[in-house]
């Protein structure tokens, strides 16, 4: 199955792109995708707890991904 990953702000800088398309095994979870992303160069700076949305809705790591899903990695935001 194919999923599209979107990266914003600091995460865009970490990965050097604003989006990528990945092929994953059917039945993959969001947790498996996150672990795949953590294995990439420079991704060691990602926080332990990531805020991630699947198809524009916040999602738990147990979420099973489906072909065509859009996964957004949302960086922490500081207010003032």
Number of C-alpha atoms within 10 A of each C-alpha: 14 16 19 17 19 19 20 16 13 13 19 16 12 18 17 11 12 14 17 12 13 11 10 17 12 12 13 15 17 20 15 18 17 15 11 12 16 16 10 11 10 13 15 12 10 15 11 8 8 14 15 20 18 21 13 11 11 14 16 15 16 11 14 15 23 17 14 12 15 20 25 21 21 18 17 13 6 5 4 2
